[in-house]
Structures are given as C-alpha cells and as structure tokens.
Amino acid sequence: MKNKHQLTLEFANLEINTNTREVTRNGQPIDLRKKEYELLEFLARNKDRVLNRLTILEYVWDYTTSIKTNTLEVHIAALRKKIDTENSRQIFQTIRGYGYKLCDAADPSLSEFEA
C-alpha cells in the first residue's frame, strides 16, 4: 500500500484510487456504495492492523449518529461478496469478539483474539 497522500492504495491485487473513488481487483472494476468505499479505504489505510469495531464505527460512521448495531457487519459482508470472490485470495479477516483486519493471508498469530 502506498503513502496515504498518494492517490492510489494498492494491496493484494486491489487498487483504490482515492481521487476518483474507483476500486479494482485483478483489473476488474468493483462498484461500491459510498459507505462501502469509505470502510474499504479506512481498512486499506490500516492494512495488517486489527481494528476494533468502535474505532471503525467512529471513523466511518461518526458513531455519534444513530446507527443499527449490525451496520458494520452488513457492510463487511457486502464488501466480502464484492471483493473476496472465489477466484481471489480472501483479504477480510474477522477477529471474533474484537473487530476486523485487511490482510494478504490469514494470520495464525491472531488466534488470541479469536476466543
């Protein structure tokens, strides 16, 4: 992934153009809704870091607004469906009881979070 001041974030055959808000994986365009894009960009800027649910909600949804408790899960599921296709390596990792991580491959060292 490139510096946050550059226009394109690259990760696991995923490219995010932060200027045009266009996303591609393996060269194929991916159509995302506004919040899906914002969530993906936030996770990409923090790749390989485990982010707790509250941090994500505060950043992407400005948690002071009233949102349903499953909003984050619904958006992660939508991103998985659009980005983690069966022909692509899975990049969204759930850290049960804690949050999420965008990673190149499953990291077995995170099992302590998955109690």
C-alpha distance (Angstrom), angle and dihedral (degrees) to the residues before:
residue distance angle dihedral
M1 . . .
K2 3.77 . .
N3 3.78 130.5 .
K4 3.81 113.7 -67.2
H5 3.82 90.9 -117.1
Q6 3.79 92.2 60.2
L7 3.77 120.2 89.1
T8 3.81 99.9 -122.6
L9 3.79 129.1 55.5
E10 3.81 113.1 -162.1
F11 3.76 125.8 -165.4
A12 3.83 135.4 149.4
N13 3.82 94.6 -14.8
L14 3.80 87.8 -47.2
E15 3.79 119.6 123.0
I16 3.78 123.2 -168.6
N17 3.80 117.3 -170.5
T18 3.80 102.9 -156.6
N19 3.79 92.3 -168.2
T20 3.82 97.7 54.8
R21 3.85 95.8 21.9
E22 3.81 89.5 -129.3
V23 3.79 118.3 149.5
T24 3.80 127.6 -163.1
R25 3.79 133.5 175.7
N26 3.78 119.8 -164.5
G27 3.82 86.1 -7.3
Q28 3.82 93.2 -58.7
P29 3.82 117.4 121.8
I30 3.80 116.5 -119.8
D31 3.79 119.2 -153.5
L32 3.80 110.4 -141.5
R33 3.77 132.9 -179.9
K34 3.81 118.2 -123.4
K35 3.82 97.2 -95.8
E36 3.80 92.7 40.6
Y37 3.80 88.3 55.9
E38 3.82 93.2 46.4
L39 3.81 91.1 49.3
L40 3.80 92.7 47.8
E41 3.79 92.8 48.0
F42 3.82 91.6 49.4
L43 3.81 91.8 49.5
A44 3.82 91.2 45.9
R45 3.79 92.3 51.2
N46 3.81 87.0 53.2
K47 3.81 98.2 39.0
D48 3.79 117.2 163.7
R49 3.83 89.9 19.3
V50 3.77 121.8 110.2
L51 3.80 107.1 -126.5
N52 3.77 120.2 -163.4
R53 3.78 120.6 -131.4
L54 3.81 94.7 -110.4
T55 3.82 93.1 53.2
I56 3.80 90.7 51.3
L57 3.81 93.4 45.6
E58 3.81 92.2 48.4
Y59 3.80 93.4 49.5
V60 3.80 101.9 39.3
W61 3.80 101.5 31.0
D62 3.81 102.5 23.7
Y63 3.79 88.3 -120.4
T64 3.81 91.3 -136.4
T65 3.79 86.6 81.3
S66 3.77 117.3 84.0
I67 3.79 109.4 -102.3
K68 3.76 131.1 163.0
T69 3.78 116.4 -99.4
N70 3.81 94.0 -117.6
T71 3.81 95.8 50.0
L72 3.80 93.5 104.0
E73 3.81 93.3 48.5
V74 3.81 91.4 49.2
H75 3.81 91.8 51.8
I76 3.82 93.5 45.5
A77 3.82 89.1 50.9
A78 3.82 90.4 50.5
L79 3.82 91.4 50.0
R80 3.81 91.6 48.1
K81 3.79 90.4 51.7
K82 3.82 92.3 50.2
I83 3.81 100.2 37.2
D84 3.82 109.3 23.2
T85 3.78 96.5 60.9
E86 3.78 120.2 169.4
N87 3.81 89.9 -101.9
S88 3.80 93.5 54.0
R89 3.77 133.5 70.9
Q90 3.81 110.5 -100.7
I91 3.80 109.9 -109.1
F92 3.82 102.8 173.3
Q93 3.79 113.1 85.2
T94 3.80 123.7 -173.1
I95 3.77 115.5 -146.3
R96 3.80 98.5 -157.2
G97 3.77 114.3 -128.1
Y98 3.81 91.8 9.3
G99 3.79 119.5 49.9
Y100 3.78 144.1 -91.5
K101 3.76 142.7 -52.8
L102 3.79 133.1 -163.6
C103 3.79 107.2 -141.2
D104 3.79 143.0 159.4
A105 3.80 93.1 -123.0
A106 3.79 139.4 -4.3
D107 3.78 109.9 -72.2
P108 3.81 111.3 -144.1
S109 3.81 90.7 -165.3
L110 3.80 88.6 74.0
S111 3.79 93.9 68.9
E112 3.81 89.3 106.5
F113 3.82 88.2 70.4
E114 3.79 93.1 48.8
A115 3.79 98.3 70.5
